[in-house]
Amino acid sequence: MWSTEIGSAALTEVNYVTDVPSAVAAPEDTIPFIDLRAQYERLKPAIDQAIARVLEHGKYIMGPEVAELEEQLAERAQVDHVITCSSGTDALLLALMAWEIGPGDAVFIPSFTFTATAEVVALTGATTVFCDVDERTFNLSPTALERAIETMLSDSTLTPKAVIAVDLFGQPADYPSIREITDRYHLKLLGDAAQSFGGSQHGRPVGSLADVTATSFFPAKPLGCYGDGGAVFTDDPDIAAVIRSLRVHGQGSNKYDTVRVGLTARLDSLQAAILLQKLTVFDEEIVARQAVAERYSRELGGIVDVPVVAADNQSVWAQYTIATDQRDQLSSYLRDRDVPSAVYYPSPLHRQGAYQGPRFVDAGAIIAERHSQRVLSLPMGPYLTDSHQGRVIDEVRRHFY
Ligand SMILES: *Cc1c(COP(=O)(O)O)cnc(C)c1O
């Protein structure tokens, strides 16, 4: 799904990152895991014109589309500041850099997430503490988080600095409980909303639920562009100003004034232009995703564990992820019948080779390990046809009968 990304090592049969053209050209009877073609066909004239306008005005970097997109995103997320950037990973990194997180600091993250959540912490030189997740929602467990913070405070010389809560599969993390903990221990709260932009909690939009929120516009995310892209959301004007500077090499008062060590982390004008068009149908798409999820849950509940959305959460269903003890059998059964599925994630991050050593702490992520063995994500998207939904449901049911 997230194409190369989420899947990198793990995902073999569905590889939308390296393989977007073939995903786009899926024949009629093939069930797409994520259907990027149907959306393009729907928006083709508007997107083609938007791209042509950028090529005409020639402001490829920081063109007018970037500012317009940031304004629209800020309004949608009900935050004061949105800084678009080069990817969801860079959005996370920019937030940690702006907070000056570094060696000697501890950053707490769930172990059941995409690798980018851990990678950015490691890049700052801070120590990553992998925490366990909730049995039902797959998101960071507040109890496990608090236990990990207490352990770090008593057993180490590191300073707890920040928590990255991940909104896995499109559903916001338990921000009220996590916020209570981050307030009590004076930690920063960063929301990894790469999969959840467009969702909400207690009626408040994703983007406004943490001190700083990062999202991704990777093509397969609920709001995706045609390349890499991301955005940072915050109400904090000082952090927003630092992130704006970091995204252009730590620029100061003019182009050749460098006041901090930064990155090249801007969003292309072309991608902003494409996103502005996609935003015009985003709300409708979320409604359509919701309908697919409701049908799956109605017809598969009782056969497998279907996703649980916490009260007061609205998910954008980046993934529809079931769980079963027969995961591997089910996934090969589906493959044999041309029903695509994917495992997010086949290994919790504290088990990954890259995250071993003195700057990585496994705080005991037992449930994350169990999820890795049981989860399976089914085809999902606003353009998944009724008949394709029916085929997915029939084949899953058939496996169990
Ligand atoms: C996709 C994803 C990211 C990274 O986003 P990119 O735009 O691909 O860099 C980070 N965290 C999570 C949870 C993701 O799913």
The ligand as a Gaussian input file, in Angstrom:
#p B3LYP/6-31G(d) Opt

LIG

0 1
 C        3.964000       6.745000       5.757000
 C        4.321000       6.943000       7.180000
 C        5.352000       7.807000       7.568000
 C        6.320000       8.436000       6.600000
 O        5.746000       9.218000       5.621000
 P        6.580000       9.473000       4.262000
 O        5.838000      10.584000       3.614000
 O        6.541000       8.211000       3.483000
 O        7.950000       9.866000       4.647000
 C        5.578000       8.004000       8.927000
 N        4.820000       7.390000       9.840000
 C        3.812000       6.557000       9.510000
 C        3.012000       5.924000      10.596000
 C        3.539000       6.294000       8.170000
 O        2.550000       5.453000       7.844000

